[in-house]
Amino acid sequence: NAGYMVAGAARGRGLGRTMCLHSQQEAVNLGFKAMQFNLVVATNPAVKLWQALAFETIGVLPKAFDHPEQGLVDALIMYKWLAA
């Protein structure tokens, strides 16, 4: 399981991508076969990044997150097989 946060002022600089790529390599080095995000808010712009890094949505939790501006929104479970 993994999760990342980037300060608002630092967004758009590739930090999320760098952290995720680093964690994937460390996970492989440690013998892990897969990585999973247990709760990704569906309205989070990072969903596109995770998809670009080959994470797949394997589940949807309907209305699982109470967004302060958008109300109840879905959450995603995203997964990536790491082993070759």
Secondary structure, DSSP 4 states (H G I P E B T S, - for coil): -------GGGTTSSHHHHHHHHHHHHHHHTT--EEEEEEEETT-THHHHHHHTT-EEEEEEEEEEEETTTEEEEEEEEEEE---
